[in-house]
Amino acid sequence: AGAGAGPPPPPAAPTVGGGAIKDDAAWRRQLTRAEYRVLRLKATERPHTGAYDARFPPTGHFACAGCGSPLYSAAAKFQAGCGWPAFESCYNGAVVAVPDGRRTEIVCRACEGHLGHVFRGEHFTATNARHCVNSVSVRYHEEAPALTEGQPQRR
């Protein structure tokens, strides 16, 4: 480094799942107040109030309301009676499970948005898992997701 060369440039913004993590101001501009509270502050919507709790479309998929990443096939949704949308499985690698002490939080791999919690050992389904998801964390799309290689198969 020659004389007069300034300090090195700051490191690039951190990334998750190939996309830049937005700052708080950007999330606040993009999301509704309810989406922001759940996806970014890890709040929980009241049971039996979400748009997708009692909706069981025969086809399509549910994507992250924060970044649009495909998360769940409509075929994976089931009636658990818990008050929130329940899915037996996610697309391969789409959701990350994060133990939080009492329960296991689930977040979108791409943007780290809070989705809800996963419960295992309840014997509701063959997968023995229940992804309990806040309706406001996802958006339903009638079509199948546009898939990239290695993603998303149900697991």
Secondary structure, DSSP 8 states (H G I E B T S, - for coil): --TT----------EETTEE---HHHHHHHS-HHHHHHHTT-----TT-STTTT---SS-EEEETTT--EEEEGGGEE--SSSS-EES--BTTTEEEEE-SSSEEEEETTT--EEEEEEESS-SSTT-EEEEE-GGGEEEESS-----TT---B-
